Amino acid sequence: LPCRSSRPMAIDAKMVKELREKTGLPMMQCKKALLETDGDVAKAEEYLAKQGAKIAEKKAGRETNEGTIGFYLHHDGKTAAMVELNCETDFVAKNEDFKALAKDIALHVAFHDPVAAKREDVPAERIEKEKNIILGMLEEDPKMQGKPEGVREKIAEGKLNKFFAERVLLEQPFVKDTSGKTSVKQLIEATVLKLRENIGVGRYQRYKIGE
């Protein structure tokens, strides 16, 4: 039987537009991602997310002495947040995509009230407190009776990781993503892929009347 030729799938403008609308990335980057994934839009999104993570990792050591302040005030005037978002150059600091990212993260902080930007920034006493609560709950759980100490420690570690995912800014699912699949860190990485600079959250503050 004759061999079937493996020609690359044709990528049309509609597919590129769909991916661009989902990611906000330039047309050429979207087209390349679709070519790499045989026109599968979902896989192309994953491909771009991985590319963003790789670039962010490479640029992580670069100094970020420029940036902007993102601000959000809820419509009732009772909840607000400010975020210092840092980048490498003043050129990127003035970029609309970068400023929009700062505002989005401020919105996220207002609604999700993270305890720290990164898990390394969570105070040791808070981690110890959470771990003791988890271990105490496991000790009272009838299903845990007779289980080796190592098993309980492993379960506690898993629950602690869940705590980080729920309360640490970079690990929290981004508030605007209703699917819950995109973390704040991945949101930042997507902008790093677009702007090609190291981007990081500096200081942030949340305000709520009565708290």
N, C-alpha and C positions, 0 to 999 in steps of 0.2 A: 504494500500500500504506500502511496506517496506521503511524504512527511508534510504535516500541516505547518505552514509558516506562522511563527509567533510574532505577529506585528503588534506594536503598542496600540492600546485602545485610543480612539479619537476622543479628545477632550473638547467639548463644545463650550461656547461662551456662557450658556445657562448654568452649567455645572460650576464653572469658575466663579460666576456671580453669586451663586448660592453659598459657596464656601467663603467667599469674601464677606458676604453679609453676616455669616456666622462668626467669623474670626476677626474681621476688620483689617486683615492683612492685605498687602499689595497684590494686584492681579497676578504678577509673575510668580510670586511665592505660592499663591494658591494653585496656579496651573502646574507648577513643579510638583507640589504635594499630590495632586490628582494623578499626574503621570507616574509618580512613584508608587501609587496605590491602585493602579488600574481603574481609575475613575470612581472609586468608592469614597463618597463624601465623608462618611463616618470615620473610615480608616485614615483619610487625609487629615481630618481634625486631630486624630491621635498622633499622626506623623508630625504635624506642626507643633503640637504640645511637647513632644519629645525633643524636637529641634530647639524650641524655646528653652527647655530645661538645660540642654547641652550648652547653649550659648550663655545662659545665665551663670552656669557653673564656671565656664571659662573666664567670664568677666568679673566674677565675684570678688577677686582681690583688688580690683581697681578702686581708687579713691572716689568718693561721691561727696564733693564739697559744694555742689550746686543743688538746686531743687526748687520746690514750691510748697505752699501750704494749701491743703485741701480742706474745705469747710462745708459742713452740712448742718442745717437747722430744720428740725421737723416742723410741719405746718402748724402744730399747736403751740409752738414756741417754748415747749417744755424739755425737749431733748436736743442736744447738739453735740458735734464732735469736730475736732481739728486734728489733722494729720500732717506731719512733715514728711514729704516724699523726696528722697534724694536721688540725684543722678550725677553724671560726670561733668557735663558742660552746660553753660548758660543757654546754648542753642536748644538743647533738648528740654531744659527747664521751661522754655517758652512755647514748646510744642503743644498743640491742642490735645493730642492723644495723651500726652504725659499729664497735663492739667486735668483732663477728664478722669484719668486713673486715680489721681489724688482725691478728687471729689467722690469717686465711687468707693474708695477705701474709707473715707470719712463717713459716708453713708453707712457702710458696713459696720464700722466701729460704734456708731450711734445705736444700731439695732442689736448688735451681738455682744457688746461689752466685753471684749477680750481681756484676760488678766495680764497678758504680755504679748509682745510682737512675735518672739520665738520661744520655743520650749526652754532654751538655755537661759532665757531671761526670767523664767518663773522663779520666784524666791524659793530657796531650798526648804524653808519652813512650810510653805504652801504645799509643796510636793509631798513632804513628810506627812502633813496633815491628811491629804487626800489618800495617801497610801495606807495610813493607819485606819481610816474610815473603811476603805475597801477590805483590808485584812480583817477588821472587826465584823463586817457583814459576812465575809466568807466563813469566819469562825462560827457564826450563829446559823449558817446555812446547813440544814440536816444532810444535804447531799454531799457536803464537804467533810463530814465526820469520817475519820479514819483515813482520809487522803494524806499522802506524804506532804511534808512541808514544802518540798520543791514544786509540787503540783500547784499548791495554793499561791506560791510566789509567782509562778508563771501566769496563773489566771489574774493575779493582782497586777502584774506588769501589763497584760493585755487591757485591763480596765483602766489603767493609768494612761496608756496610749490613747484610749478613747476620750479620757478627760482632756488630754492635750489637743486632740482633734476638735473637741467642742469649745475649748476656752482659749486656745492660742491663736492669735490673729492669722498668721500665715497658713495655719493648718485648717482653719474653719472653712466650710463651704461658703463661697461668695454669696451674699444675700440676694443678688439679682438673678442668680442661676437657680431656677426652680427645680432643676433635675438633681441638684446637690452634688454634681460630679466635678465641678470646678472649684478648687480651693483658691484662697486669696493669693497664695504663692504662685499658682498656675496662671492666675490673672496677670500678675506682675511679669512672669516669664513670657507671656504672650506679647507684652509691650516691649520687653527686652528684645525679642525676636524682631519686632517691627522697627525699633529705634536704634538697636545695636549698641546700647550702653548699659553699664551696670546700674541697676535701680534697686533701691532699698528703702524700707520704712524706717524713719528716724524716730522722733518722739510723736506721741499721740495723746490726746486727752478727750475724755467723754464727759459731758455735763448732763445732769438730769435734775430737774427741780425736786427738792425733797430728799435727795440722796447726798 
